Amino acid sequence: MNDTNPIHGGEASQDDRTVAMLTHLSGIILGFIVPLVVWLINKDKADKGFLTGQSKEALNFQITLLFGYIIGIILSVILIGALLNFILWIVCIIFSIIAGLAANKGENYRYPFAIRLIS
């Protein structure tokens, strides 16, 4: 779901939008580490609602992918796991770029599939 920031009122600052974009894009290389750090740093700051929401969304997506990668590693015994991990990596690249672009515009982005462990 793409929409402007109705939950937290007002617009996110350009700095918050840039950090949110980098948080989404960092998942391509670094997985869940950067979203986790950004969320932990900003979760208690009332003025960082947009950034906190986007870092939680990126974190949930990266954790979902981590579960998929683990399943792929287990299935590599029967050779389909390597294909599954490659497909997951391509999905990660595509959706992280889409999410990063939306966050840079100040839109709340929700990945089409993610286990919402952090809420």
Number of C-alpha atoms within 10 A of each C-alpha: 9 13 12 19 16 11 10 14 10 10 14 22 14 12 11 21 23 18 20 29 26 21 32 32 25 20 22 19 12 12 21 23 15 20 30 17 14 19 22 13 12 17 17 11 10 10 14 17 19 28 29 23 21 28 29 24 26 32 29 24 27 25 19 17 23 16 12 17 20 13 14 21 17 14 16 15 10 10 12 13 19 17 13 18 21 13 13 17 16 13 14 21 17 13 18 24 19 16 26 25 20 21 27 19 16 24 22 22 22 20 16 8 10 16 15 13 12 11 7
